[in-house]
Amino acid sequence: MKAKKSSFDFETSLKKLEQIVATMEQGNLSLEESLKMFQEGIALTKKCQEAISNVEQQVMILVDDHLEDFNAQTENSNEHSPSASL
């Protein structure tokens, strides 16, 4: 079964955010255009931060699961090693 593809594309959003910054840094926009681009940039920043936070949570879950498996394996191997009975 294929996983659902999120409608949010982090890389595309990040590129768009970089374009907004570059355009605003040129200083050729009207006040209204600058405000509109700033608002769009803030919205993209929030979405990117949410995506990063979600990925960080997923990584922490995977790491925790892996560490639990590793610790269980280590405990089992220590119980069967000759030095464990000394």
C-alpha positions as CSV (number, residue, x, y, z in Angstrom):
1,M,0.0,0.0,0.0
2,K,1.4,3.4,-0.9
3,A,1.5,6.1,1.7
4,K,-0.5,9.3,1.0
5,K,1.6,12.1,-0.4
6,S,1.2,15.2,1.5
7,S,-0.2,18.2,-0.3
8,F,2.6,20.3,1.2
9,D,6.0,20.1,-0.6
10,F,8.7,21.3,1.7
11,E,11.4,21.7,-0.9
12,T,9.1,23.7,-3.3
13,S,8.0,25.9,-0.4
14,L,11.5,26.5,0.7
15,K,12.5,27.6,-2.9
16,K,9.5,29.9,-3.0
17,L,10.5,31.4,0.3
18,E,14.0,32.0,-1.0
19,Q,12.5,33.7,-4.1
20,I,10.4,35.9,-1.9
21,V,13.4,37.0,0.1
22,A,15.5,37.7,-3.0
23,T,12.7,39.7,-4.6
24,M,12.1,41.7,-1.4
25,E,15.9,42.3,-1.0
26,Q,16.0,44.0,-4.4
27,G,13.8,46.8,-3.0
28,N,11.8,47.4,-6.1
29,L,8.4,46.5,-4.7
30,S,5.7,48.9,-3.7
31,L,4.6,48.9,-0.1
32,E,1.5,46.9,-0.9
33,E,3.5,44.3,-2.9
34,S,6.1,44.1,-0.1
35,L,3.4,43.5,2.5
36,K,1.7,40.8,0.4
37,M,5.0,39.0,-0.2
38,F,5.9,39.3,3.5
39,Q,2.6,37.7,4.5
40,E,3.2,34.9,2.0
41,G,6.7,34.4,3.4
42,I,5.4,34.2,6.9
43,A,2.8,31.6,6.0
44,L,5.4,29.5,4.1
45,T,7.8,29.8,7.1
46,K,5.1,28.5,9.5
47,K,4.3,25.6,7.2
48,C,8.0,24.7,6.8
49,Q,8.5,24.9,10.6
50,E,5.5,22.6,11.1
51,A,6.9,20.1,8.6
52,I,10.3,20.2,10.3
53,S,8.7,19.7,13.7
54,N,6.7,16.7,12.4
55,V,9.8,15.1,10.9
56,E,11.7,15.6,14.1
57,Q,8.9,13.9,16.0
58,Q,9.0,10.9,13.6
59,V,12.8,10.7,13.9
60,M,12.6,10.7,17.7
61,I,10.0,7.9,17.6
62,L,12.2,5.8,15.3
63,V,15.3,6.5,17.4
64,D,13.5,5.6,20.6
65,D,12.1,2.4,19.1
66,H,15.6,1.5,17.8
67,L,17.2,2.2,21.2
68,E,14.7,0.0,22.9
69,D,15.4,-2.9,20.5
70,F,19.1,-2.3,20.9
71,N,18.9,-2.3,24.7
72,A,16.8,-5.5,24.7
73,Q,19.3,-7.2,22.4
74,T,22.2,-6.0,24.6
75,E,20.5,-7.3,27.8
76,N,19.8,-10.7,26.1
77,S,23.4,-11.1,24.9
78,N,24.8,-10.1,28.3
79,E,22.6,-12.8,30.0
80,H,24.1,-15.5,27.7
81,S,27.8,-14.3,27.9
82,P,30.3,-16.1,30.1
83,S,31.2,-12.9,32.0
84,A,27.6,-12.5,33.0
85,S,27.8,-15.5,35.3
86,L,31.0,-14.3,37.1
